[in-house]
Amino acid sequence: MKRLAIAALALAFAVPAVAEVAVGKPAPDFTLTDTAGKQVKLSDQKGKFVVLEWVNPECPYVQKHYNSANMPNLQKEFAAKNVAWLAINSTREGHSEFKSPADMNAWMRKTGGAPSATLLDRDSKVGRLYGAVTTPHMYVIDPKGTLVYVGAIDDKRSTRLEDVKTAKNYVRVALGETMSGKQVSQASTTPYGCTVKY
């Protein structure tokens, strides 16, 4: 019995602590390299509203939001309001769907994507830290660094481009409310899409 207790204690200390990612809590800091080779640190965006968007060009759900211009239009709309939009690809290096910086740049250009930065999470550490489970998976952070929205981009869980027109866009609503000083009315939703390729 004593050996079991010691083993359990050893295991508890062996598992690294993971920050709890939840609405109302501080967004964990991270540093990733963008497709231009520049390091981008989340904490450097403090004082701005920030959107984190998990992306994978191979995912039909991501394709829906880019090919319909929904995601690029959102990125441009909020860039004009000084929102930092970070698109993160957490597909692990070595996976068949992994994209090089050049691949990601070419795809963003082709689809009209306009995030503030496209970041490669080659070892999937940041995706795991945030608990990102789908592409897309969206997070909105306020200027104090607090998470105010986590979940799906909208309420139409499909790959049909035409559904974008009639969808309630949770990210636009969350940004609109929090930027107006209001509490986000629907701060957490269930994300949908393809699984992140860890």
Phi, psi and omega in degrees: 000318181296320179298320179297317180296318179295318179297318180295320179295318179297319180294320180300320180282338181282335182275121181293145180290135178249133180298139177280120181260110182205155177304136180090351179257159176295139176287126181300138179287153175203162174231128177227160178264134180276179185289351176264000179089009181265140178281134179239125181248131181302316184297340175290345180269001183303140185099351177241158165284143183228139171246132171253127181236117176278130189226147172210111183303338181280348186277126179300330179289321175294317179302320177305313186282337176270316182291337175273355184072009180298308182291312177302320180294320176298314180301315181290318180303315184272341171297323179293343178254018176067030175271133175275123183245113182250113176269124186242125174255109182262012175299124186292145177298133183105339177285150182298338180263004178297139179243138175285167175305318180297319178298314181296318179298315181297318180292318178298318178297315182297322184267355181080014179301143183219048176290161175298324177204146173251120189248140177256120178258071192302327180258008176065012184296318184288321176301316179293319179303318182273350182072028178293126184245340182226162166241121357281157169221126192245143178224135176242131184238136180274173184298341177277352181093017181261137176289127180244347175208139176217129174150218184282161174284324181205187186257013178250097187277069182216175175254007182280123182302321184294340180291340180300323184296327184256003183281150168274117182272103184298325183291316178299316180298313181299315179295317180300316182291310184292327178288341176269003180085009179267163173282142180292124187290327178231086190277347182214129176224168179274121181290156175225158180144204177272153177292144175294135186273076179283000000 
